[in-house]
Amino acid sequence: MCGISTNLGVESTVRFAYEYGYNQIFAEDAMSAMSIEEHMFTVTKIFPRIGLVRKTKEILADLLHD
C-alpha cells in the first residue's frame, strides 16, 4: 500500500482492508503526510499492528526473488 496522506487516506483504506482480512504491506517511503510527525506516528504505531512496513526497495527485491 502506498499513497497520499499517510495518516488520512492511506490509513483509512488500510483499516478498511484489515477488517476484510487482507494481508498488507506498506511502502513507507511511497507515502507522505502534512508533517513528518504525522507520517511517522502512523508508520510506527498503526501500520505494524495490521501489516508489514517496508521500504519500496525491499518490496521490489522480494517480488523479484519469488
CHARMM-style PDB file with segment names, atoms N, HN, CA, C and O in Angstrom:
ATOM      1  N   MET     1       0.846  -1.163   0.000  1.00  0.00      PROA
ATOM      2  CA  MET     1       0.000   0.000   0.000  1.00  0.00      PROA
ATOM      3  C   MET     1       0.894   1.229   0.000  1.00  0.00      PROA
ATOM      4  O   MET     1       1.922   1.272   0.676  1.00  0.00      PROA
ATOM      5  N   CYS     2       0.492   2.204  -0.753  1.00  0.00      PROA
ATOM      6  HN  CYS     2      -0.342   2.170  -1.303  1.00  0.00      PROA
ATOM      7  CA  CYS     2       1.175   3.491  -0.793  1.00  0.00      PROA
ATOM      8  C   CYS     2       0.120   4.538  -1.139  1.00  0.00      PROA
ATOM      9  O   CYS     2      -1.026   4.199  -1.432  1.00  0.00      PROA
ATOM     10  N   GLY     3       0.508   5.801  -1.104  1.00  0.00      PROA
ATOM     11  HN  GLY     3       1.440   6.076  -0.866  1.00  0.00      PROA
ATOM     12  CA  GLY     3      -0.455   6.822  -1.474  1.00  0.00      PROA
ATOM     13  C   GLY     3      -0.193   8.153  -0.828  1.00  0.00      PROA
ATOM     14  O   GLY     3       0.843   8.371  -0.200  1.00  0.00      PROA
ATOM     15  N   ILE     4      -1.136   9.028  -0.991  1.00  0.00      PROA
ATOM     16  HN  ILE     4      -1.977   8.850  -1.501  1.00  0.00      PROA
ATOM     17  CA  ILE     4      -1.041  10.382  -0.461  1.00  0.00      PROA
ATOM     18  C   ILE     4      -1.744  10.415   0.891  1.00  0.00      PROA
ATOM     19  O   ILE     4      -2.768   9.759   1.081  1.00  0.00      PROA
ATOM     20  N   SER     5      -1.209  11.155   1.798  1.00  0.00      PROA
ATOM     21  HN  SER     5      -0.376  11.688   1.644  1.00  0.00      PROA
ATOM     22  CA  SER     5      -1.777  11.384   3.127  1.00  0.00      PROA
ATOM     23  C   SER     5      -1.765  10.111   3.974  1.00  0.00      PROA
ATOM     24  O   SER     5      -2.796   9.477   4.197  1.00  0.00      PROA
ATOM     25  N   THR     6      -0.579   9.766   4.432  1.00  0.00      PROA
ATOM     26  HN  THR     6       0.259  10.282   4.251  1.00  0.00      PROA
ATOM     27  CA  THR     6      -0.355   8.557   5.228  1.00  0.00      PROA
ATOM     28  C   THR     6      -1.407   8.366   6.308  1.00  0.00      PROA
ATOM     29  O   THR     6      -2.015   7.300   6.412  1.00  0.00      PROA
ATOM     30  N   ASN     7      -1.617   9.393   7.102  1.00  0.00      PROA
ATOM     31  HN  ASN     7      -1.123  10.258   7.018  1.00  0.00      PROA
ATOM     32  CA  ASN     7      -2.479   9.262   8.275  1.00  0.00      PROA
ATOM     33  C   ASN     7      -3.955   9.516   7.998  1.00  0.00      PROA
ATOM     34  O   ASN     7      -4.770   9.425   8.916  1.00  0.00      PROA
ATOM     35  N   LEU     8      -4.315   9.825   6.787  1.00  0.00      PROA
ATOM     36  HN  LEU     8      -3.653   9.900   6.041  1.00  0.00      PROA
ATOM     37  CA  LEU     8      -5.728  10.043   6.458  1.00  0.00      PROA
ATOM     38  C   LEU     8      -6.182   9.045   5.400  1.00  0.00      PROA
ATOM     39  O   LEU     8      -6.779   8.020   5.727  1.00  0.00      PROA
ATOM     40  N   GLY     9      -5.905   9.338   4.147  1.00  0.00      PROA
ATOM     41  HN  GLY     9      -5.420  10.171   3.881  1.00  0.00      PROA
ATOM     42  CA  GLY     9      -6.373   8.477   3.058  1.00  0.00      PROA
ATOM     43  C   GLY     9      -5.823   7.067   3.112  1.00  0.00      PROA
ATOM     44  O   GLY     9      -6.571   6.096   2.992  1.00  0.00      PROA
ATOM     45  N   VAL    10      -4.505   6.953   3.294  1.00  0.00      PROA
ATOM     46  HN  VAL    10      -3.898   7.742   3.392  1.00  0.00      PROA
ATOM     47  CA  VAL    10      -3.889   5.618   3.319  1.00  0.00      PROA
ATOM     48  C   VAL    10      -4.367   4.855   4.548  1.00  0.00      PROA
ATOM     49  O   VAL    10      -4.782   3.701   4.447  1.00  0.00      PROA
ATOM     50  N   GLU    11      -4.306   5.501   5.707  1.00  0.00      PROA
ATOM     51  HN  GLU    11      -3.968   6.439   5.789  1.00  0.00      PROA
ATOM     52  CA  GLU    11      -4.695   4.812   6.938  1.00  0.00      PROA
ATOM     53  C   GLU    11      -6.146   4.356   6.918  1.00  0.00      PROA
ATOM     54  O   GLU    11      -6.439   3.245   7.358  1.00  0.00      PROA
ATOM     55  N   SER    12      -7.055   5.174   6.425  1.00  0.00      PROA
ATOM     56  HN  SER    12      -6.817   6.077   6.068  1.00  0.00      PROA
ATOM     57  CA  SER    12      -8.459   4.762   6.394  1.00  0.00      PROA
ATOM     58  C   SER    12      -8.662   3.589   5.440  1.00  0.00      PROA
ATOM     59  O   SER    12      -9.459   2.692   5.716  1.00  0.00      PROA
ATOM     60  N   THR    13      -7.945   3.594   4.322  1.00  0.00      PROA
ATOM     61  HN  THR    13      -7.298   4.323   4.098  1.00  0.00      PROA
ATOM     62  CA  THR    13      -8.050   2.483   3.371  1.00  0.00      PROA
ATOM     63  C   THR    13      -7.523   1.191   3.970  1.00  0.00      PROA
ATOM     64  O   THR    13      -8.153   0.143   3.830  1.00  0.00      PROA
ATOM     65  N   VAL    14      -6.360   1.253   4.644  1.00  0.00      PROA
ATOM     66  HN  VAL    14      -5.848   2.105   4.758  1.00  0.00      PROA
ATOM     67  CA  VAL    14      -5.783   0.027   5.192  1.00  0.00      PROA
ATOM     68  C   VAL    14      -6.584  -0.501   6.378  1.00  0.00      PROA
ATOM     69  O   VAL    14      -6.636  -1.711   6.595  1.00  0.00      PROA
ATOM     70  N   ARG    15      -7.202   0.382   7.140  1.00  0.00      PROA
ATOM     71  HN  ARG    15      -7.160   1.366   6.963  1.00  0.00      PROA
ATOM     72  CA  ARG    15      -8.060  -0.091   8.229  1.00  0.00      PROA
ATOM     73  C   ARG    15      -9.257  -0.857   7.664  1.00  0.00      PROA
ATOM     74  O   ARG    15      -9.645  -1.898   8.193  1.00  0.00      PROA
ATOM     75  N   PHE    16      -9.826  -0.338   6.602  1.00  0.00      PROA
ATOM     76  HN  PHE    16      -9.511   0.508   6.172  1.00  0.00      PROA
ATOM     77  CA  PHE    16     -10.952  -0.998   5.943  1.00  0.00      PROA
ATOM     78  C   PHE    16     -10.517  -2.355   5.391  1.00  0.00      PROA
ATOM     79  O   PHE    16     -11.212  -3.356   5.569  1.00  0.00      PROA
ATOM     80  N   ALA    17      -9.365  -2.382   4.722  1.00  0.00      PROA
ATOM     81  HN  ALA    17      -8.800  -1.569   4.578  1.00  0.00      PROA
ATOM     82  CA  ALA    17      -8.850  -3.636   4.164  1.00  0.00      PROA
ATOM     83  C   ALA    17      -8.553  -4.650   5.261  1.00  0.00      PROA
ATOM     84  O   ALA    17      -8.790  -5.845   5.083  1.00  0.00      PROA
ATOM     85  N   TYR    18      -8.037  -4.184   6.391  1.00  0.00      PROA
ATOM     86  HN  TYR    18      -7.845  -3.214   6.536  1.00  0.00      PROA
ATOM     87  CA  TYR    18      -7.747  -5.063   7.523  1.00  0.00      PROA
ATOM     88  C   TYR    18      -9.025  -5.737   8.027  1.00  0.00      PROA
ATOM     89  O   TYR    18      -9.027  -6.928   8.339  1.00  0.00      PROA
ATOM     90  N   GLU    19     -10.095  -4.972   8.101  1.00  0.00      PROA
ATOM     91  HN  GLU    19     -10.094  -4.005   7.847  1.00  0.00      PROA
ATOM     92  CA  GLU    19     -11.362  -5.528   8.558  1.00  0.00      PROA
ATOM     93  C   GLU    19     -11.864  -6.635   7.634  1.00  0.00      PROA
ATOM     94  O   GLU    19     -12.617  -7.507   8.067  1.00  0.00      PROA
ATOM     95  N   TYR    20     -11.458  -6.607   6.381  1.00  0.00      PROA
ATOM     96  HN  TYR    20     -10.846  -5.898   6.030  1.00  0.00      PROA
ATOM     97  CA  TYR    20     -11.834  -7.643   5.415  1.00  0.00      PROA
ATOM     98  C   TYR    20     -10.808  -8.766   5.325  1.00  0.00      PROA
ATOM     99  O   TYR    20     -10.944  -9.670   4.501  1.00  0.00      PROA
ATOM    100  N   GLY    21      -9.784  -8.710   6.169  1.00  0.00      PROA
ATOM    101  HN  GLY    21      -9.674  -7.975   6.838  1.00  0.00      PROA
ATOM    102  CA  GLY    21      -8.826  -9.806   6.247  1.00  0.00      PROA
ATOM    103  C   GLY    21      -7.690  -9.773   5.244  1.00  0.00      PROA
ATOM    104  O   GLY    21      -7.018 -10.787   5.056  1.00  0.00      PROA
ATOM    105  N   TYR    22      -7.451  -8.648   4.595  1.00  0.00      PROA
ATOM    106  HN  TYR    22      -7.997  -7.824   4.748  1.00  0.00      PROA
ATOM    107  CA  TYR    22      -6.355  -8.565   3.636  1.00  0.00      PROA
ATOM    108  C   TYR    22      -5.006  -8.545   4.340  1.00  0.00      PROA
ATOM    109  O   TYR    22      -4.838  -7.870   5.355  1.00  0.00      PROA
ATOM    110  N   ASN    23      -4.046  -9.287   3.798  1.00  0.00      PROA
ATOM    111  HN  ASN    23      -4.182  -9.836   2.973  1.00  0.00      PROA
ATOM    112  CA  ASN    23      -2.653  -9.188   4.232  1.00  0.00      PROA
ATOM    113  C   ASN    23      -2.072  -7.971   3.531  1.00  0.00      PROA
ATOM    114  O   ASN    23      -2.212  -7.824   2.317  1.00  0.00      PROA
ATOM    115  N   GLN    24      -1.420  -7.097   4.294  1.00  0.00      PROA
ATOM    116  HN  GLN    24      -1.307  -7.217   5.280  1.00  0.00      PROA
ATOM    117  CA  GLN    24      -0.983  -5.833   3.720  1.00  0.00      PROA
ATOM    118  C   GLN    24       0.504  -5.575   3.936  1.00  0.00      PROA
ATOM    119  O   GLN    24       1.089  -5.974   4.943  1.00  0.00      PROA
ATOM    120  N   ILE    25       1.091  -4.899   2.963  1.00  0.00      PROA
ATOM    121  HN  ILE    25       0.616  -4.575   2.145  1.00  0.00      PROA
ATOM    122  CA  ILE    25       2.469  -4.434   3.043  1.00  0.00      PROA
ATOM    123  C   ILE    25       2.440  -2.943   2.746  1.00  0.00      PROA
ATOM    124  O   ILE    25       1.838  -2.503   1.767  1.00  0.00      PROA
ATOM    125  N   PHE    26       3.096  -2.175   3.602  1.00  0.00      PROA
ATOM    126  HN  PHE    26       3.584  -2.532   4.398  1.00  0.00      PROA
ATOM    127  CA  PHE    26       3.092  -0.722   3.478  1.00  0.00      PROA
ATOM    128  C   PHE    26       4.457  -0.227   3.024  1.00  0.00      PROA
ATOM    129  O   PHE    26       5.466  -0.472   3.685  1.00  0.00      PROA
ATOM    130  N   ALA    27       4.482   0.460   1.906  1.00  0.00      PROA
ATOM    131  HN  ALA    27       3.662   0.659   1.369  1.00  0.00      PROA
ATOM    132  CA  ALA    27       5.718   1.066   1.398  1.00  0.00      PROA
ATOM    133  C   ALA    27       5.863   2.433   2.060  1.00  0.00      PROA
ATOM    134  O   ALA    27       5.338   3.434   1.573  1.00  0.00      PROA
ATOM    135  N   GLU    28       6.581   2.454   3.174  1.00  0.00      PROA
ATOM    136  HN  GLU    28       7.007   1.641   3.570  1.00  0.00      PROA
ATOM    137  CA  GLU    28       6.630   3.679   3.982  1.00  0.00      PROA
ATOM    138  C   GLU    28       7.247   4.870   3.273  1.00  0.00      PROA
ATOM    139  O   GLU    28       6.945   6.014   3.613  1.00  0.00      PROA
ATOM    140  N   ASP    29       8.101   4.625   2.299  1.00  0.00      PROA
ATOM    141  HN  ASP    29       8.347   3.696   2.023  1.00  0.00      PROA
ATOM    142  CA  ASP    29       8.728   5.725   1.572  1.00  0.00      PROA
ATOM    143  C   ASP    29       7.980   6.082   0.287  1.00  0.00      PROA
ATOM    144  O   ASP    29       8.480   6.849  -0.536  1.00  0.00      PROA
ATOM    145  N   ALA    30       6.789   5.527   0.123  1.00  0.00      PROA
ATOM    146  HN  ALA    30       6.383   4.904   0.792  1.00  0.00      PROA
ATOM    147  CA  ALA    30       5.961   5.827  -1.049  1.00  0.00      PROA
ATOM    148  C   ALA    30       4.629   6.443  -0.621  1.00  0.00      PROA
ATOM    149  O   ALA    30       3.608   6.294  -1.292  1.00  0.00      PROA
ATOM    150  N   MET    31       4.672   7.140   0.516  1.00  0.00      PROA
ATOM    151  HN  MET    31       5.501   7.261   1.061  1.00  0.00      PROA
ATOM    152  CA  MET    31       3.504   7.865   1.010  1.00  0.00      PROA
ATOM    153  C   MET    31       4.008   9.058   1.807  1.00  0.00      PROA
ATOM    154  O   MET    31       5.179   9.114   2.183  1.00  0.00      PROA
ATOM    155  N   SER    32       3.129  10.000   2.061  1.00  0.00      PROA
ATOM    156  HN  SER    32       2.178   9.955   1.756  1.00  0.00      PROA
ATOM    157  CA  SER    32       3.544  11.186   2.806  1.00  0.00      PROA
ATOM    158  C   SER    32       2.363  11.748   3.588  1.00  0.00      PROA
ATOM    159  O   SER    32       1.218  11.333   3.404  1.00  0.00      PROA
ATOM    160  N   ALA    33       2.669  12.698   4.462  1.00  0.00      PROA
ATOM    161  HN  ALA    33       3.599  13.035   4.612  1.00  0.00      PROA
ATOM    162  CA  ALA    33       1.642  13.370   5.252  1.00  0.00      PROA
ATOM    163  C   ALA    33       1.987  14.849   5.314  1.00  0.00      PROA
ATOM    164  O   ALA    33       3.007  15.277   4.773  1.00  0.00      PROA
ATOM    165  N   MET    34       1.151  15.621   5.966  1.00  0.00      PROA
ATOM    166  HN  MET    34       0.322  15.273   6.406  1.00  0.00      PROA
ATOM    167  CA  MET    34       1.396  17.059   6.090  1.00  0.00      PROA
ATOM    168  C   MET    34       2.624  17.354   6.947  1.00  0.00      PROA
ATOM    169  O   MET    34       3.246  18.407   6.803  1.00  0.00      PROA
ATOM    170  N   SER    35       2.975  16.424   7.843  1.00  0.00      PROA
ATOM    171  HN  SER    35       2.470  15.569   7.960  1.00  0.00      PROA
ATOM    172  CA  SER    35       4.181  16.594   8.652  1.00  0.00      PROA
ATOM    173  C   SER    35       4.858  15.244   8.839  1.00  0.00      PROA
ATOM    174  O   SER    35       4.223  14.195   8.733  1.00  0.00      PROA
ATOM    175  N   ILE    36       6.142  15.287   9.114  1.00  0.00      PROA
ATOM    176  HN  ILE    36       6.658  16.139   9.199  1.00  0.00      PROA
ATOM    177  CA  ILE    36       6.885  14.048   9.368  1.00  0.00      PROA
ATOM    178  C   ILE    36       6.363  13.358  10.623  1.00  0.00      PROA
ATOM    179  O   ILE    36       6.368  12.129  10.704  1.00  0.00      PROA
ATOM    180  N   GLU    37       5.916  14.134  11.594  1.00  0.00      PROA
ATOM    181  HN  GLU    37       5.913  15.132  11.529  1.00  0.00      PROA
ATOM    182  CA  GLU    37       5.392  13.549  12.826  1.00  0.00      PROA
ATOM    183  C   GLU    37       4.127  12.729  12.568  1.00  0.00      PROA
ATOM    184  O   GLU    37       3.971  11.631  13.102  1.00  0.00      PROA
ATOM    185  N   GLU    38       3.240  13.263  11.757  1.00  0.00      PROA
ATOM    186  HN  GLU    38       3.367  14.155  11.322  1.00  0.00      PROA
ATOM    187  CA  GLU    38       2.019  12.521  11.418  1.00  0.00      PROA
ATOM    188  C   GLU    38       2.358  11.246  10.647  1.00  0.00      PROA
ATOM    189  O   GLU    38       1.819  10.177  10.935  1.00  0.00      PROA
ATOM    190  N   HSD    39       3.235  11.362   9.688  1.00  0.00      PROA
ATOM    191  HN  HSD    39       3.673  12.230   9.454  1.00  0.00      PROA
ATOM    192  CA  HSD    39       3.657  10.197   8.895  1.00  0.00      PROA
ATOM    193  C   HSD    39       4.275   9.135   9.796  1.00  0.00      PROA
ATOM    194  O   HSD    39       3.889   7.967   9.745  1.00  0.00      PROA
ATOM    195  N   MET    40       5.235   9.544  10.620  1.00  0.00      PROA
ATOM    196  HN  MET    40       5.548  10.493  10.661  1.00  0.00      PROA
ATOM    197  CA  MET    40       5.957   8.589  11.456  1.00  0.00      PROA
ATOM    198  C   MET    40       5.058   7.932  12.501  1.00  0.00      PROA
ATOM    199  O   MET    40       5.223   6.749  12.799  1.00  0.00      PROA
ATOM    200  N   PHE    41       4.116   8.678  13.057  1.00  0.00      PROA
ATOM    201  HN  PHE    41       3.982   9.639  12.815  1.00  0.00      PROA
ATOM    202  CA  PHE    41       3.208   8.068  14.025  1.00  0.00      PROA
ATOM    203  C   PHE    41       2.435   6.919  13.384  1.00  0.00      PROA
ATOM    204  O   PHE    41       2.366   5.826  13.946  1.00  0.00      PROA
ATOM    205  N   THR    42       1.863   7.158  12.229  1.00  0.00      PROA
ATOM    206  HN  THR    42       1.919   8.046  11.773  1.00  0.00      PROA
ATOM    207  CA  THR    42       1.079   6.123  11.560  1.00  0.00      PROA
ATOM    208  C   THR    42       1.951   4.945  11.148  1.00  0.00      PROA
ATOM    209  O   THR    42       1.564   3.790  11.329  1.00  0.00      PROA
ATOM    210  N   VAL    43       3.128   5.232  10.595  1.00  0.00      PROA
ATOM    211  HN  VAL    43       3.443   6.170  10.448  1.00  0.00      PROA
ATOM    212  CA  VAL    43       4.026   4.176  10.112  1.00  0.00      PROA
ATOM    213  C   VAL    43       4.590   3.340  11.262  1.00  0.00      PROA
ATOM    214  O   VAL    43       4.801   2.138  11.100  1.00  0.00      PROA
ATOM    215  N   THR    44       4.834   3.954  12.412  1.00  0.00      PROA
ATOM    216  HN  THR    44       4.663   4.931  12.543  1.00  0.00      PROA
ATOM    217  CA  THR    44       5.459   3.218  13.515  1.00  0.00      PROA
ATOM    218  C   THR    44       4.478   2.683  14.552  1.00  0.00      PROA
ATOM    219  O   THR    44       4.795   1.725  15.256  1.00  0.00      PROA
ATOM    220  N   LYS    45       3.299   3.279  14.660  1.00  0.00      PROA
ATOM    221  HN  LYS    45       3.041   4.057  14.088  1.00  0.00      PROA
ATOM    222  CA  LYS    45       2.352   2.864  15.704  1.00  0.00      PROA
ATOM    223  C   LYS    45       1.113   2.140  15.180  1.00  0.00      PROA
ATOM    224  O   LYS    45       0.609   1.226  15.834  1.00  0.00      PROA
ATOM    225  N   ILE    46       0.622   2.534  14.017  1.00  0.00      PROA
ATOM    226  HN  ILE    46       1.031   3.275  13.485  1.00  0.00      PROA
ATOM    227  CA  ILE    46      -0.622   1.950  13.493  1.00  0.00      PROA
ATOM    228  C   ILE    46      -0.339   0.801  12.523  1.00  0.00      PROA
ATOM    229  O   ILE    46      -0.809  -0.320  12.721  1.00  0.00      PROA
ATOM    230  N   PHE    47       0.426   1.088  11.485  1.00  0.00      PROA
ATOM    231  HN  PHE    47       0.808   1.998  11.324  1.00  0.00      PROA
ATOM    232  CA  PHE    47       0.648   0.089  10.437  1.00  0.00      PROA
ATOM    233  C   PHE    47       1.255  -1.227  10.926  1.00  0.00      PROA
ATOM    234  O   PHE    47       0.838  -2.283  10.451  1.00  0.00      PROA
ATOM    235  N   PRO    48       2.221  -1.216  11.852  1.00  0.00      PROA
ATOM    236  CA  PRO    48       2.788  -2.505  12.288  1.00  0.00      PROA
ATOM    237  C   PRO    48       1.776  -3.431  12.953  1.00  0.00      PROA
ATOM    238  O   PRO    48       2.006  -4.637  13.036  1.00  0.00      PROA
ATOM    239  N   ARG    49       0.681  -2.896  13.417  1.00  0.00      PROA
ATOM    240  HN  ARG    49       0.494  -1.916  13.349  1.00  0.00      PROA
ATOM    241  CA  ARG    49      -0.358  -3.720  14.050  1.00  0.00      PROA
ATOM    242  C   ARG    49      -1.239  -4.432  13.029  1.00  0.00      PROA
ATOM    243  O   ARG    49      -1.930  -5.396  13.359  1.00  0.00      PROA
ATOM    244  N   ILE    50      -1.209  -3.945  11.775  1.00  0.00      PROA
ATOM    245  HN  ILE    50      -0.648  -3.162  11.507  1.00  0.00      PROA
ATOM    246  CA  ILE    50      -2.129  -4.513  10.779  1.00  0.00      PROA
ATOM    247  C   ILE    50      -1.439  -4.961   9.494  1.00  0.00      PROA
ATOM    248  O   ILE    50      -2.111  -5.335   8.533  1.00  0.00      PROA
ATOM    249  N   GLY    51      -0.122  -4.928   9.464  1.00  0.00      PROA
ATOM    250  HN  GLY    51       0.424  -4.624  10.245  1.00  0.00      PROA
ATOM    251  CA  GLY    51       0.597  -5.376   8.270  1.00  0.00      PROA
ATOM    252  C   GLY    51       2.089  -5.206   8.421  1.00  0.00      PROA
ATOM    253  O   GLY    51       2.589  -4.938   9.514  1.00  0.00      PROA
ATOM    254  N   LEU    52       2.796  -5.364   7.321  1.00  0.00      PROA
ATOM    255  HN  LEU    52       2.390  -5.582   6.434  1.00  0.00      PROA
ATOM    256  CA  LEU    52       4.249  -5.227   7.298  1.00  0.00      PROA
ATOM    257  C   LEU    52       4.641  -3.863   6.753  1.00  0.00      PROA
ATOM    258  O   LEU    52       4.111  -3.422   5.734  1.00  0.00      PROA
ATOM    259  N   VAL    53       5.562  -3.200   7.425  1.00  0.00      PROA
ATOM    260  HN  VAL    53       5.992  -3.558   8.254  1.00  0.00      PROA
ATOM    261  CA  VAL    53       6.072  -1.910   6.966  1.00  0.00      PROA
ATOM    262  C   VAL    53       7.439  -2.154   6.347  1.00  0.00      PROA
ATOM    263  O   VAL    53       8.333  -2.699   6.994  1.00  0.00      PROA
ATOM    264  N   ARG    54       7.599  -1.747   5.092  1.00  0.00      PROA
ATOM    265  HN  ARG    54       6.873  -1.303   4.566  1.00  0.00      PROA
ATOM    266  CA  ARG    54       8.848  -1.962   4.368  1.00  0.00      PROA
ATOM    267  C   ARG    54       9.166  -0.741   3.507  1.00  0.00      PROA
ATOM    268  O   ARG    54       8.310   0.111   3.269  1.00  0.00      PROA
ATOM    269  N   LYS    55      10.404  -0.677   3.049  1.00  0.00      PROA
ATOM    270  HN  LYS    55      11.100  -1.369   3.242  1.00  0.00      PROA
ATOM    271  CA  LYS    55      10.819   0.312   2.057  1.00  0.00      PROA
ATOM    272  C   LYS    55      10.442  -0.245   0.679  1.00  0.00      PROA
ATOM    273  O   LYS    55      10.369  -1.461   0.497  1.00  0.00      PROA
ATOM    274  N   THR    56      10.209   0.631  -0.268  1.00  0.00      PROA
ATOM    275  HN  THR    56      10.268   1.618  -0.120  1.00  0.00      PROA
ATOM    276  CA  THR    56       9.865   0.204  -1.634  1.00  0.00      PROA
ATOM    277  C   THR    56      10.925  -0.738  -2.189  1.00  0.00      PROA
ATOM    278  O   THR    56      10.595  -1.742  -2.822  1.00  0.00      PROA
ATOM    279  N   LYS    57      12.167  -0.428  -1.961  1.00  0.00      PROA
ATOM    280  HN  LYS    57      12.435   0.387  -1.447  1.00  0.00      PROA
ATOM    281  CA  LYS    57      13.286  -1.249  -2.451  1.00  0.00      PROA
ATOM    282  C   LYS    57      13.188  -2.686  -1.918  1.00  0.00      PROA
ATOM    283  O   LYS    57      13.452  -3.638  -2.652  1.00  0.00      PROA
ATOM    284  N   GLU    58      12.814  -2.839  -0.660  1.00  0.00      PROA
ATOM    285  HN  GLU    58      12.599  -2.066  -0.064  1.00  0.00      PROA
ATOM    286  CA  GLU    58      12.670  -4.163  -0.062  1.00  0.00      PROA
ATOM    287  C   GLU    58      11.509  -4.939  -0.686  1.00  0.00      PROA
ATOM    288  O   GLU    58      11.619  -6.136  -0.951  1.00  0.00      PROA
ATOM    289  N   ILE    59      10.419  -4.254  -0.911  1.00  0.00      PROA
ATOM    290  HN  ILE    59      10.329  -3.281  -0.696  1.00  0.00      PROA
ATOM    291  CA  ILE    59       9.248  -4.902  -1.513  1.00  0.00      PROA
ATOM    292  C   ILE    59       9.574  -5.390  -2.915  1.00  0.00      PROA
ATOM    293  O   ILE    59       9.257  -6.523  -3.275  1.00  0.00      PROA
ATOM    294  N   LEU    60      10.205  -4.535  -3.701  1.00  0.00      PROA
ATOM    295  HN  LEU    60      10.463  -3.614  -3.409  1.00  0.00      PROA
ATOM    296  CA  LEU    60      10.567  -4.917  -5.064  1.00  0.00      PROA
ATOM    297  C   LEU    60      11.566  -6.069  -5.092  1.00  0.00      PROA
ATOM    298  O   LEU    60      11.458  -6.967  -5.928  1.00  0.00      PROA
ATOM    299  N   ALA    61      12.528  -6.045  -4.189  1.00  0.00      PROA
ATOM    300  HN  ALA    61      12.615  -5.316  -3.510  1.00  0.00      PROA
ATOM    301  CA  ALA    61      13.511  -7.132  -4.125  1.00  0.00      PROA
ATOM    302  C   ALA    61      12.821  -8.460  -3.805  1.00  0.00      PROA
ATOM    303  O   ALA    61      13.144  -9.486  -4.404  1.00  0.00      PROA
ATOM    304  N   ASP    62      11.878  -8.447  -2.870  1.00  0.00      PROA
ATOM    305  HN  ASP    62      11.615  -7.614  -2.383  1.00  0.00      PROA
ATOM    306  CA  ASP    62      11.146  -9.671  -2.539  1.00  0.00      PROA
ATOM    307  C   ASP    62      10.298 -10.157  -3.706  1.00  0.00      PROA
ATOM    308  O   ASP    62      10.201 -11.363  -3.936  1.00  0.00      PROA
ATOM    309  N   LEU    63       9.691  -9.251  -4.437  1.00  0.00      PROA
ATOM    310  HN  LEU    63       9.770  -8.271  -4.250  1.00  0.00      PROA
ATOM    311  CA  LEU    63       8.878  -9.644  -5.588  1.00  0.00      PROA
ATOM    312  C   LEU    63       9.723 -10.253  -6.701  1.00  0.00      PROA
ATOM    313  O   LEU    63       9.280 -11.179  -7.379  1.00  0.00      PROA
ATOM    314  N   LEU    64      10.922  -9.748  -6.890  1.00  0.00      PROA
ATOM    315  HN  LEU    64      11.282  -8.996  -6.339  1.00  0.00      PROA
ATOM    316  CA  LEU    64      11.796 -10.245  -7.941  1.00  0.00      PROA
ATOM    317  C   LEU    64      12.436 -11.577  -7.593  1.00  0.00      PROA
ATOM    318  O   LEU    64      12.903 -12.288  -8.483  1.00  0.00      PROA
ATOM    319  N   HSD    65      12.465 -11.927  -6.310  1.00  0.00      PROA
ATOM    320  HN  HSD    65      12.086 -11.349  -5.588  1.00  0.00      PROA
ATOM    321  CA  HSD    65      13.084 -13.180  -5.885  1.00  0.00      PROA
ATOM    322  C   HSD    65      12.092 -14.308  -5.712  1.00  0.00      PROA
ATOM    323  O   HSD    65      12.493 -15.426  -5.390  1.00  0.00      PROA
ATOM    324  N   ASP    66      10.831 -14.059  -5.913  1.00  0.00      PROA
ATOM    325  HN  ASP    66      10.505 -13.151  -6.175  1.00  0.00      PROA
ATOM    326  CA  ASP    66       9.817 -15.126  -5.767  1.00  0.00      PROA
ATOM    327  C   ASP    66       9.659 -15.902  -7.040  1.00  0.00      PROA
ATOM    328  OT1 ASP    66       8.855 -16.832  -7.100  1.00  0.00      PROA
TER     329      ASP     66
END
